[in-house]
Amino acid sequence: MSYQTILRRLKLEKVKKAIVSEIRCAENTNTTIALSLALGIFLAFSPAWGFQTVLAISLALLLKLNKVLTLITVNISSVPPLIPLIVIAGYQTGALLLHGEFQEDIPDLMNLSKLGENYLQFALGSLIVASGLGIFFYLMFYLLLKRFRGNLNDA
């Protein structure tokens, strides 16, 4: 199956409707909804590949967040065009952190042995990128919810 076929089958309108429906029907506060969405974003960009869904469900249960919203957003890392961007963003951020500059020569990070050789750099960078995006999206979602839902149940 080609990439274009997959994208055609993936109806973004259906995903959008599911998210909007879950937000509208949720008995959760704006804070809980924003945290649920931000947790999914954080885990999507974290270096926890293969464990993201299990972590998302576990953390959503533990933190009493909306599991559906967390699962929807954690799966954005599965969208094919984002995978190389996620890896490169983590790798380059790690390079900046560990070496003080971005690296001009990027190894083939889709090769697992090359990624393994540079895993510390990738993992540290990914955690920084994931944290930054998680905070950014929490603030964005919270402000949007506050504007469109009002102060619904927020203390």
N, C-alpha and C positions, 0 to 999 in steps of 0.2 A: 504494500500500500504506500503510495507516495505521500510526501509531506503535505502537498496541496489538498489531497483527499482527506487527510486527517483534519486539516484546518477547516475544510468545508463541513465535516461531520461535527466538529466542535462548534456548536452554536453559542457564540458569545452572548447572544440575547438570552438564552436559557440560563446561563451562569449568572448574568446580571439580574434576571428575574428571581432566581433562587436567593441571591444575596439580599435584594430589596425586600422580598417576601419574609425572609428570616429576620431582618431588622425590624420590619413593621410589626410582625407577629410576636417578636421577642418581648418577654416581660422583664427584660433586663434593663439596667440603667445605661445611660450613654457611656459611662466609664467602663462598664463591663463589656459592652459591645466593642468599644474602641480597643480595649485591652485584648479581647479575643481576636480581633482582626490583626492587631500589631504582633501578637504572639505568633500567629501563623506566618506573617512576613519575616519576623526574626528567625524562626526555624527554617523557613524556605531558603534563607541566605546563609545559614550556619553551616559548618562543615560536618553536620551529622547525617550525611547521605545514607540512605537505607533505613534510617531510624526516625526520620522526620515525622512520619505519620504516627508511629507509636509514641514518640515524645509529645506530639501535639495533643493526642487524646489524653495521655497521662497528665500532662501539665494543665490542660483545660479542666480535667476532673479535679485535680489537686487544688487549683486556684479558683474553682467554681465559676469558670468562664463558659461561654457559649461554644460547645464542641463543634457544631455545624459550621459556624463562621470561622473558627480556627482551622478546621479541615479544609474549607474552601480556599483560604489564603495560603496555607502551607503548600498546596499543590501548584502554586504558580512557578515553583522551581522545576516543575516537570514539563513546562512549555519549551520545546526544542530550541527556539532562538535565544532563550534566556540562559541556557546552561553554560555556553562558553563565556558569556558576559559575567555570570556569577563567579565562575572559576578565575577569570582574569582579574576581576575587581578584587577578589580576595587575595590573589597572588601578588598583585601590584601594591595593595595596601600593606600587606605583610613585608614586602620589599622596602617600602618607605619607612615602616616601623623599625625593621631590623638593620637596614643598611643606610637609611637616611635619604634614599633616592629611589625613583622608579627604575626598573631594569629595562634596558633597551632590548636585550635578547630574551625572549620568553620561550622556555622549552615547550615541547608538545605536551600540554597539561591534560589532554584527553587520553594520553598514554598513562595508564595507572602506575607504571614503574617510575616514570618521570615525576608524576604528581607525588608519589611516595617519597622520593628523594627531597622534595621541597615541601613536605607536608607541614612542618612547623610554621614556615613562612605563610603558607596558604591558610592554615587553621587560624593563626593569630589575625591575619588580615580579614578573613571571613567573619570572625567574631566581631571585629570592629565595624565592618560594613553592615553586618546584620544588626548590631546594636544601634548604629546610626539610623538605619532605615526603619527599624522597629520604633524608635523614639519619634522620628519624623512622621511616620504613618499613624502612630497613636495620636499625636497632636492634630494631624490633619483630619482623621476620622472623628475625633472628639469634637473639634470645632464645627465640622459639617453636621454632625448629629445634634449638637447643641442648637445650631441655627435652624435645622429643619424639623427636629423633634421637640425642641424646647428643652427645658430642664427636667424632663421626664424622670422622675424617681431619683434624681441625683441629689446627694446630700450637700 
